[in-house]
Amino acid sequence: MKVLDELSERYFIHKRPTIKKSDNLEWGWRGRKGRNTTTRARITAWILVSTVTVLACTAKETTAPINVASVFILERNSFLQAGHTLQLNAIVTGSDGKVLTGRTVTWRSSNTSVATVSPDGLVLGLQPSAVVISATSEGRMGETTLTVWAHPRWIRDSVWNEDNTGMTLVYESEIGGLRNSWKFKEVTDSLEAVRKGWKAQRFEVRPGDCYGTDCSRSPVYERNEFAQAGGENLEGDEYWYAWSFYVPLGTAASWVYFAQFQQHYNYDSIWMFLKRPGQPFCALLDPKKNQYWTCDGTRGSNPLINDTNFAGRWHDIMVHAKWSVNSDGFTKIYVDGRLVVNYQGYTRTFGNDDIYFKYGIYRHASNVSTVIYYDEIRRGKNREDVEIH
């Protein structure tokens, strides 16, 4: 508007009351000494109006719209159980790499008999198979592959009846294929392999026992686990869990996860019980958030059993927890009857998600086998429901 302001300051225009197309306009120049020099010019009104219009338009700045350059789906190569849902989230960016908001995203499933997806990205698993879910915005598309798996075979036999687990457990490795004969079996032929009663569970993982994305990760993970199925813990629930385990003397050192309390939504573990070579048996709080895997008593790590007293004997673990996203949550961990961890604070990160228990062998890939025995796996509302007497 600087040009228009200058015109109004330095020029004055004399015109008749009604401007016609052929009207004469009288304009003058105001000199430095205040004298007016008047010159008649025959200027048509439509030229003057057009000139002012052009000046006004050029004074305005215009911004070109930013086009969508890419679409990225945050959830990558996820697993989804048939009958369950998974919320996907898409990030739309422009050519400058910045996130664009308010853009329309269209979701699509490559096979609606395997999984469907709603207009807002909520996927429903229907039957076992792989499926590609895509998100498109203004001609740009992002994709992710989901694997839908059927509910594995339910395990209901005498070992659970004997131990009165208080929950249903499922053999999770069957997600990836048939269970090999060595992976899991009940044992009754060794007194050292039974904590109480007359039989226990023997888990073994051999080199190459991986499936799905575990085989393509770095490092590669190998597993053989049971998981709680049904009756998972919801916001505000308070339960006791217990299990006993035995690691034979001479078992090769390896990075092994023994048990986890895990969220279904993103499969992040709130509590993870693991053993690294040369370190104590440890309980880690929310390890993904803390990004800490060393058992030294800091950053959510809680040493439970020292390295020298670990193998060659049975150990009893009890966990009393209230599952909450708030500060009223808590976790108490007992080792061989002694309270070792007394934590107060959040015990879940998604208020609408459930927490379930899993145990067995989940390890960094190794060139030797790992064997662990488990017994007395239990869940209840009171300590008396789970404690070994």
N, C-alpha and C positions, 0 to 999 in steps of 0.2 A: 504493500500500500504506500510505499515511499514516493512512488511516481505521482500518485493521485494527490498526496498531501502537498507535493511541490507545486503541482498545477494550481491548487486552490490558494496557495500562498502568493504566487507570483503573477497569476493571470486573473483578470476579472472579465466577465462576459456580460454585455448589454444585449438584450433581446426583447422583441415585442412580446406582449402577453400571450399570443398564440403563435406557436412555431409551425410554419408550414414547410413543405418540402423545398420551396424556393426562397424561403426567407433569408434576408441578409443578417448576418451576425456581426456585431461590432465588438472587437476585442482590442485591448491595448496593452502596452508594456509599461510597467511602472519603473522608471529609471532610478538611479542612485539618489538624485536630488529631489525626488518626489514628483518630477514632471511626468505627465501622461502623454504618451505619443500614440495617437489613435489611427488605426489603419482599418479601412473597410475591406473585408474579404467575403467573397460569396461562397459560403460553405453550407451545404445542405444539412438539415437536421439529422438525417439518417446516418450521414458520415460521422458526425460528432458522437451520436449515441453508440455507433458501432465501435468507435475508437475507445470510448470510455469502457465499453463492455470488454473489449480485448485486454485493456490494461487491468481491469478487475480480475479477469480469468487468469492472466499470467501471474498475478500476485499470489494465487493459491498453489500450495504444493500438493502433488499427487504421489501416492505410494502404491507400487505394484504389488498384487497379492503374492504370497509365498506358496509355491506349489509343494505338495507332498513328495518327498524324495524316497522315504523308506518306511516300512512297517515292521516292527519287531515284536514277537510274542515272548513274554518274559519266561513262561513255563516251558522248559525244553526237555524233550524225551522223557516224559512223565509216565508213570504207571497208574492205571485207574481200574478199580474193581468193578465188575459188572453190577449194575444196580446202584452204584454210587455216582456222585457228581464231583466235578472239578471246575473251579472258576479260573478262566484264562484272562490274561490282561495284555492288551496291545499298546505299544508305544509308537506314536506317529511323529516323525521328524521331517524337517524341511531341508532344503539344499544347504543351508548354513549349519546343519547338525543340531539345531535347537528343537526342543519338543514343541509340537503344535497341539493346541487344544481346540475343542469344539468341532473337530472333523468327524464326519460320519464313518464308522467302521462296519463293514459287512462280514459276518462270520459264515463259514461253510465247512461241512464235513465231507470228506471224500467218499465215505460209505456210511449212510444213515442207518444201515442195519447193524453196524458195529457200535456207532456212537452218534448221537445228535448234539447239536450246539444251538443254543438260543441266540436271539439277536444281541444280547449283552455278553456273550462269550461263556455261558455256563454249559459245560459238557456233561452229558449223561451217558455212561457206559452201558451197553446193551448185551454184547456177546464177545467172547474172546477173539481177538485179532488185533492187528495194527491198523491205525487209521490216521490220516493226515487232516489236521484242522488248519484252515487258512483264515487270515484276516486281511481284508482289502479296503483301501481308502484311496479314492481318486486315482484308480488305476495301478496303484502300487500294492504289492502283496507280501505278507510274511507267513511262514508256515512252521508248524511243529508237529512232530510225530508222537502219538499217544499209543500205549499198549494197554488194551483192555484184557483183563484176565478174569477167569471164572473163580468163584469161591473155591479154594482148595478143599481137599478131602477132609472131613471132620474126623478127629481122632477121639474115639470114645471106647476105651478098653479098661481093663482091670487096674492098670497103674494109676489112672485118674480116680477111680473109685476107692482104691486103697488110700490115696493121699487126700481125698476130699478137697479138690483144688478150689472149689467155689467159683470156677469160671470154665468156659469152654476154650480149648486150645487147638490150634490148627497148624499143620506142618507146612511152613511157609515156602520151603524150597520147591515144592511141587508147582509153584508158579512157573518156574523155568523148565519144567519137564519131569520125567519120571524120577522117582526117588531111587538113588542107587542103594544097593543092599548094605553098604558099609556106613552110610550116612547116619542112620538112626536105628537103634534097636533096644529092646528091653533086655536087661541082663539080670541073672539070678545066680550065676556061677562063681561069684567072687565076693567074699565078705567085705573086702575093702571098697568095693564098688557100690555098696548099698548103705545109705545113711541110716535108714530105719525101715523096718518091715522086711520084705523078702525080695524086692526087686527095685531097680532104678533105671534111668535112661542113659544110654551111651551115645554121645555125638562124636562124629569124626568128619574132618574135612581134609581132603587130599588135594594135591596140586591140580589145578584145572577145574575145581568145583565152583565155577561161577556161572551166572546166567544173565541174560538181558544186558542192560547198560553197565553192570558190574564188570563185565569182561572188557569193556572199551574204556574204562576209567583209568586214570593215572594217579596213584597206583591201582592195579587191578585188585578187586575185592573178591574173596571167596566166602561162601556162607553155607550154613545148615542150621535152621532155626525153627522154633515154634513161636506162635504169636497168639495173643488173646483175641478171640473173635466173638463179638456180642458182649453186651453188658459193659462197654467201655466207660471210662470215667468222664463225666460232664462237669461243667462249671459248678463249683461248690461241693462236689462229692468228696467224701473222706473215707479212705480205705486203708487196710493193712495188706501188704504183700510179703511173701516169704519164699525163699528157695535155698537149697543147699547144693554145693558143687565140690567136685574133687578133681584135681589135676594130678595125674600120675607123675612120680619122680622120673626124671630123665626126659620129660617132654621138651622138645626143642623150643627154644625161645622164639616167640613171634608176637606181633602186635595184634591182640585179640580183644574184641568186644564180647563180653559175656552176657550182658543183659541191658535192656533199654526201656525207658518209658517214652513213648513216641507219639507225636500228633499225626492224625490221619490226614489233615489238610495238606501239609507240605512235607510230611515224613521227617520233620526235624525232631531230634531227640531233646527232651527237657532234662532228663537224667540219663547218663551213659556210664556203664560200669566196664572198665577196661583194664588190661594189663599190657604194659610195654616192657620189652627186655631190659632188665636191670633196674626197673622202677617199681614202686609199690603198686599193689592192686588199688584201683582208684575209682572214685565217683566224680564225674564231671557234670557241672550244672550248665545247661544251655551252651554246649561247646561251639555251636555254629556262631552264636552271637559273640562269645568271648574269644573265639579263635585261639584256643589254648589247649594243648594236648599233653602238657608236661605235668606230672603229678608231684607238685612241690608245695601244695597248700595255698597257692595264690590263684587269683583270677578264676574262681569257681571250681578249682581242683581240690579234692578231699581225699587224702591217703587213708586207706582202710586196713590193708594188711601189708606188712613189709615183705620185701622180696625173699628173705631167708626163711620165713615161716609160711610161705605160700603153697608150695607143691607138697604132695605126699600126705595130705590130711584133708578131712572134710571141713568146710566152712559154712556156717549158717548166716544168711543175710535176711534181715527184716526191714521193711520200709513202711513207715506210717506217714501218709501224705494227705493234705487237702489241696485239691486242684483248683487253682484260681489265677486269674490274670492280675489280681490286685495284691496288695501287701498282706492280706489276711491269709494267703497261702502259706503252707509250711511243708517241710520234709524232714523226718527223723529217720536216720539210718543206724541200725543195730548190727554189729558184727560179732558173731559168737556170743550173743546175749548181752553185749556191752554197747551202750549208746556212743556212737562215734561222731555222727553229724547231726546237728540241731539247727536247721536252716529255716529262716522266716523270710518270706517274700513270694514273688510270683512263681508259679509252678506250671504255667502255660502261657502261650503268647497269642492264641486266638480264642476268644470267649465262646464262639459258637462251634468249636471243634472238640473232638473227643480224644482222650489219652488212652493208649492201650499198652500192655506189657508184652515184651518179647524176650526170648533168651535162647541160648545155644552157642554157636560159634560163628562169628562174623569177623574176618581177619584180612589183613593185607596179604596178598598172594605170597606163598612160600613154596620152596622146593621140597619141603618135608610135610608130613601129616601132623595134625593136631587132634588130640583126643581129650574130651572133658566129660565127666559123669555128672548128672543132675538128679536130684531127688527132693521130695517134700515140697513141691511147687504148690503154693496155696494163696488164696485171696479171701478176705473176710472183713467184716465191719469192726471187729474187736481183736485185740492182741491174742486172746484165748483161741480165736478161730484159726490162727496160723502158726503159733509158737509150737516148737517141738517139745514134747514132755517125755 
